[in-house]
Amino acid sequence: MDDIEQKIKLVVEVSGCPCYAPGDEVIFDGPLLDKDNSGNFCMMALSAMFPFVYAARKGVITDAPLQCPDCEEKVVFRIKKA
């Protein structure tokens, strides 16, 4: 992998969704989802978060809140370097 590629994690900060609890993490190791060290990650959240995860992997975003647009229940992830 490139030296530029970074390990990124999404941490759930706020959740009204039954799929997530605050503190849950989803970890990306470069372009791969680290399944062994990640919690659940629904496909709607993945589709909304992917552009930001990609930008974070390239070092463009370093720390930002992101909200899943799928449900009425509020789910806020924080994107960080892992």
C-alpha positions as CSV (number, residue, x, y, z in Angstrom):
1,M,0.0,0.0,0.0
2,D,1.0,3.6,-0.5
3,D,2.7,5.4,2.4
4,I,-0.2,7.9,1.9
5,E,-2.8,5.3,2.7
6,Q,-4.0,5.5,6.3
7,K,-5.9,3.3,8.7
8,I,-9.2,5.1,9.4
9,K,-11.9,4.4,11.9
10,L,-15.5,5.6,12.2
11,V,-16.6,5.9,15.9
12,V,-20.3,6.1,16.7
13,E,-20.8,9.2,18.9
14,V,-24.6,9.4,18.9
15,S,-27.1,6.7,18.0
16,G,-30.8,6.4,18.0
17,C,-30.6,3.4,15.6
18,P,-30.8,-0.2,16.9
19,C,-27.8,-1.1,14.7
20,Y,-25.3,1.0,16.6
21,A,-24.4,2.0,20.1
22,P,-22.2,4.9,21.1
23,G,-18.5,3.8,21.0
24,D,-19.0,1.2,18.2
25,E,-16.1,1.4,15.7
26,V,-15.7,0.5,12.1
27,I,-12.1,0.3,10.9
28,F,-10.7,0.6,7.4
29,D,-7.2,-0.6,6.7
30,G,-6.4,1.2,3.5
31,P,-9.2,0.1,1.1
32,L,-10.3,-2.9,3.2
33,L,-12.8,-3.2,5.9
34,D,-11.1,-4.6,9.0
35,K,-13.8,-7.2,9.7
36,D,-12.1,-8.7,12.7
37,N,-11.9,-5.4,14.6
38,S,-15.1,-3.7,13.4
39,G,-18.6,-3.7,14.6
40,N,-21.7,-3.8,12.3
41,F,-21.8,-1.4,9.4
42,C,-25.0,-1.1,7.4
43,M,-24.8,-0.7,3.6
44,M,-26.7,2.6,3.7
45,A,-24.1,4.1,6.1
46,L,-21.3,2.7,4.0
47,S,-22.6,4.3,0.8
48,A,-23.0,7.7,2.5
49,M,-19.6,7.5,4.3
50,F,-17.4,6.1,1.6
51,P,-16.3,9.4,0.0
52,F,-15.3,10.7,3.4
53,V,-13.5,7.5,4.3
54,Y,-11.6,7.7,1.0
55,A,-10.6,11.4,1.6
56,A,-9.5,10.5,5.2
57,R,-7.4,7.6,3.9
58,K,-5.6,10.1,1.6
59,G,-5.1,12.6,4.5
60,V,-7.5,15.2,3.3
61,I,-9.9,14.8,6.3
62,T,-8.4,14.2,9.7
63,D,-11.3,14.5,12.1
64,A,-14.9,15.2,11.2
65,P,-18.4,14.3,12.3
66,L,-20.6,12.5,9.7
67,Q,-24.3,11.7,10.0
68,C,-26.0,8.7,8.4
69,P,-28.8,9.9,6.2
70,D,-30.8,6.6,6.1
71,C,-33.1,6.7,9.1
72,E,-35.0,9.2,11.2
73,E,-33.0,8.0,14.2
74,K,-29.9,10.2,14.4
75,V,-26.6,8.3,14.0
76,V,-23.4,10.4,14.1
77,F,-20.0,8.9,13.3
78,R,-16.7,10.6,14.0
79,I,-14.0,9.9,11.4
80,K,-10.5,9.6,12.8
81,K,-7.1,8.1,12.1
82,A,-6.9,4.7,13.6
